[in-house]
Amino acid sequence: MKKTHAKLLMLSDLKILIRGAGEMATGCACRLYNSGFFRILMTEIEKPLAVRRAVSLCEAVYEKSWTVEDVSAELVNHVEEAHEVWEKKRIPVLVDPPVSCLNALQPDIIIDAILAKKNLGTSINSAPLVIALGPGFLAGKDAHYVVETARGHQLGRLISSGYTLPNTGIPGEIAGHTGLRVLRAPTKGVFLSELSIGAHVEEGQLIGLVSNKPVNARLNGVLRGLIRPGTSVTPHLKIGDIDPRGEASYCVTISEKARAIAGTVLEAILRTYNSTLGLSGRARFD
């Protein structure tokens, strides 16, 4: 028992860099934080485009702080501020798309959770353990592990060699619906809406406008996600998500998909650091 306790304390010292702070990245951050990994830093772009904003810690970029299921994040301007935020039992979020903080942070683990469907610069050599989510990464070359993010039987599978399933461009099925539940920008412009996440909507209802072109609901349900009104968008960009199950509480809680992916990320970390081989022969885990 004492040996296990000591190992958990040392695992909590690991510095984890998560690229992205959207829905799936937030699911990972919350799972890891609640498992005792308290030294997490998340990086984001200057104007995050999260749709499921209520459960995305990237909202801290706009609001200065944000909480998802009792895990709180705080915006920082420099990587050096991370330690102060960790002391406050919060997760720092840094606007740093190129991850220029890498040398200063010296993370033990990097999790690429941008979900850009391609590699935006993550290297397997950037940290002792590199984990990537979704398509665009070759496990064993771009990252040590890749996690399957497609809904279905393979969701959450941990891949140590090869690729995830290819991106189909078709949203995952929820209550029998796929493409109809996703709202996309009809044109280039600024998205405007008076609705809030959690609102009940009906098929045909006006959700918002982009350059005076309407964005209408295509089925009945709850507005599970909506991009921030006032955001500049490009044609076909995902700007909203309607949940046909109609349960408003789902809008403010981490989804089953995010939890599955986060659980696999946790598995990858524990599998690596509990291995008899360890990472680079790290004696502190003997």
C-alpha positions in Angstrom: 0.0 0.0 0.0 2.8 2.4 0.9 4.6 1.7 -2.3 1.4 2.4 -4.4 0.8 5.6 -2.5 4.3 6.9 -3.1 4.0 6.1 -6.8 0.7 8.1 -7.0 2.4 11.1 -5.4 5.2 11.0 -7.9 2.8 10.6 -10.8 1.1 13.8 -9.6 4.4 15.6 -10.2 4.3 15.0 -13.9 3.9 18.1 -16.0 1.3 17.6 -18.7 0.9 19.9 -21.7 -2.5 19.6 -23.5 -2.7 21.2 -26.9 -6.2 22.6 -27.2 -8.8 23.3 -24.6 -12.0 22.4 -26.4 -14.5 19.7 -25.6 -12.3 16.6 -25.9 -9.3 18.3 -24.5 -11.3 19.4 -21.5 -12.6 15.9 -21.0 -9.0 14.7 -20.8 -8.0 17.5 -18.5 -10.8 16.9 -16.1 -10.3 13.1 -16.0 -6.5 13.6 -15.4 -7.0 16.3 -12.8 -9.6 14.2 -10.9 -7.1 11.3 -11.0 -4.4 13.3 -9.2 -2.5 14.9 -12.1 -2.5 18.5 -11.0 0.3 20.0 -13.1 -1.6 20.5 -16.3 -1.2 23.4 -18.8 -3.5 23.8 -21.8 -2.7 25.9 -24.9 -5.2 27.5 -27.2 -5.5 29.8 -30.2 -6.3 33.5 -29.7 -10.0 33.1 -30.6 -11.1 29.5 -29.8 -14.0 28.2 -31.9 -15.5 25.7 -29.5 -19.1 24.8 -30.1 -19.7 23.0 -26.8 -18.5 26.0 -24.9 -20.2 25.1 -21.6 -17.9 22.1 -21.3 -14.8 23.6 -22.8 -12.1 25.2 -20.7 -11.0 27.3 -23.6 -13.8 29.7 -22.5 -11.2 31.0 -20.0 -9.6 32.8 -23.0 -12.7 35.0 -23.2 -13.9 34.9 -19.6 -10.5 34.8 -17.8 -11.7 31.7 -15.9 -14.0 28.8 -16.5 -15.2 25.8 -14.6 -16.4 22.4 -16.0 -17.7 19.9 -13.5 -15.8 21.4 -10.5 -12.5 21.6 -12.4 -11.5 25.3 -13.0 -9.2 26.9 -15.5 -7.6 30.3 -15.5 -6.1 32.3 -18.3 -2.4 33.1 -18.0 -0.3 35.4 -20.1 3.1 33.6 -19.6 4.1 30.0 -18.9 5.9 31.2 -15.8 2.5 31.9 -14.3 1.5 28.2 -14.4 3.0 27.4 -11.0 0.9 30.1 -9.3 -2.3 28.8 -10.9 -1.4 25.2 -9.9 -1.0 26.4 -6.3 -4.6 27.7 -6.6 -5.8 24.2 -7.7 -6.6 25.4 -11.1 -5.5 24.6 -14.7 -3.7 27.4 -16.5 -4.7 28.1 -20.1 -2.2 29.9 -22.3 -2.8 31.4 -25.7 0.1 29.8 -27.6 -0.8 28.0 -30.8 2.9 27.3 -31.8 3.6 25.9 -28.3 6.5 28.2 -27.8 6.3 27.4 -24.1 7.6 23.9 -24.7 11.3 24.6 -23.7 10.3 26.6 -20.6 7.7 24.0 -19.4 9.7 20.8 -20.2 6.5 18.6 -20.0 6.7 15.0 -19.2 3.6 14.3 -21.3 2.1 16.1 -24.3 -1.5 15.4 -25.4 -2.5 16.7 -28.8 -6.2 17.3 -28.4 -6.7 19.9 -31.1 -8.7 17.5 -33.2 -7.7 19.3 -36.4 -7.8 15.9 -38.3 -4.1 16.6 -39.1 -0.8 17.1 -37.3 -0.2 20.8 -36.6 3.3 20.3 -35.4 3.3 17.8 -32.6 6.5 15.6 -32.6 7.1 12.3 -30.8 10.4 13.8 -29.7 8.8 16.7 -27.9 8.3 14.8 -24.6 9.0 11.4 -23.1 5.3 10.5 -23.7 3.3 12.0 -26.6 -0.4 11.1 -27.1 -2.5 12.3 -30.0 -6.3 12.2 -30.4 -8.0 11.3 -33.7 -7.0 11.2 -37.4 -3.8 12.7 -38.8 -1.2 10.9 -36.6 0.8 7.8 -37.0 1.3 6.0 -33.7 5.0 5.1 -33.3 6.1 8.0 -35.6 4.1 11.2 -34.8 3.2 10.1 -31.2 3.8 7.2 -28.9 0.0 6.5 -28.8 -3.0 7.6 -30.8 -6.6 7.4 -29.5 -9.6 6.6 -31.7 -12.1 9.4 -31.6 -14.8 8.1 -34.0 -18.1 7.1 -32.4 -18.8 3.4 -32.7 -17.2 0.1 -31.6 -13.6 1.5 -31.8 -14.2 4.7 -29.8 -11.5 5.1 -27.2 -9.2 2.4 -28.6 -5.6 2.9 -27.7 -3.3 2.5 -30.8 0.4 2.0 -30.4 1.1 1.3 -34.1 -0.7 2.7 -37.1 -3.5 5.2 -37.6 -7.0 5.7 -36.3 -10.0 5.3 -38.6 -10.0 7.9 -41.4 -12.1 11.0 -41.1 -15.4 10.4 -42.9 -16.7 14.0 -42.5 -20.0 12.5 -41.2 -20.9 13.5 -37.6 -21.3 10.6 -35.2 -24.8 9.3 -34.6 -26.9 10.5 -31.6 -30.4 9.1 -31.2 -30.4 8.1 -34.9 -29.3 11.4 -36.3 -25.9 12.4 -37.8 -25.6 15.3 -40.2 -29.0 16.9 -39.4 -27.9 17.7 -35.8 -25.0 19.8 -36.8 -25.4 23.5 -37.7 -22.9 24.9 -40.2 -22.2 28.4 -41.4 -24.0 29.1 -44.7 -21.4 31.7 -45.8 -18.5 33.8 -44.6 -19.3 36.4 -42.1 -20.1 37.1 -38.5 -22.4 34.7 -36.6 -25.2 36.3 -34.6 -27.7 34.7 -32.4 -29.9 35.5 -29.4 -30.3 31.9 -28.3 -28.3 30.3 -25.4 -26.9 26.8 -25.0 -29.5 24.6 -23.4 -32.4 26.2 -25.3 -35.1 23.8 -26.7 -35.5 24.3 -30.4 -37.8 22.9 -33.1 -37.2 21.9 -36.7 -37.1 25.0 -38.9 -36.6 27.4 -36.1 -34.2 30.3 -36.7 -31.0 29.8 -34.7 -29.0 32.7 -36.0 -27.6 34.6 -38.9 -24.4 34.8 -40.9 -24.2 37.9 -43.1 -28.0 38.0 -43.0 -28.3 34.3 -44.2 -30.3 32.2 -41.8 -29.1 29.2 -39.9 -32.2 27.0 -39.1 -32.6 23.9 -36.9 -33.1 20.8 -39.0 -34.6 18.7 -36.1 -36.2 19.1 -32.7 -34.0 19.0 -29.6 -31.8 20.9 -27.3 -29.1 23.4 -28.4 -26.2 21.4 -26.9 -23.5 23.7 -28.4 -23.3 27.1 -30.1 -20.3 29.0 -31.2 -19.9 32.4 -29.5 -22.1 35.0 -31.1 -20.0 37.7 -32.8 -17.5 35.2 -34.1 -16.2 35.5 -37.6 -16.8 32.2 -39.4 -16.0 30.6 -42.7 -18.4 28.7 -45.0 -19.4 25.2 -43.7 -17.7 25.8 -40.3 -19.5 23.9 -37.5 -21.2 26.5 -35.5 -23.8 24.6 -33.5 -25.0 21.2 -32.3 -28.6 20.1 -31.6 -29.1 17.1 -29.3 -32.2 15.2 -30.4 -32.4 13.5 -27.0 -33.7 16.8 -25.6 -32.0 16.6 -22.2 -30.7 20.0 -21.2 -28.4 18.7 -18.5 -26.2 17.1 -21.2 -25.2 20.6 -22.3 -23.3 21.3 -19.2 -21.7 17.9 -18.5 -18.9 16.1 -20.2 -20.1 13.8 -22.9 -19.8 10.0 -23.0 -17.5 10.4 -26.0 -15.1 12.8 -24.1 -15.1 10.5 -21.1 -14.2 7.5 -23.2 -11.4 9.3 -24.9 -10.2 10.7 -21.6 -10.2 7.3 -20.0 -8.0 6.0 -22.8 -5.5 8.9 -22.3 -5.3 8.0 -18.6 -4.7 4.4 -19.6 -1.9 5.4 -21.9 -0.2 7.3 -19.1 -0.5 4.6 -16.5 0.5 1.9 -18.9 3.6 3.8 -19.7 4.7 4.9 -16.3 3.7 1.7 -14.5 5.6 -0.4 -17.0 8.7 -2.2 -15.8 10.5 -0.6 -18.6 9.4 2.9 -17.6 10.2 6.0 -19.7 13.9 6.7 -20.2 14.7 4.6 -17.1 13.1 7.1 -14.7 14.2 5.8 -11.3 11.6 7.8 -9.4 9.0 5.2 -10.6 11.0 2.1 -9.5 
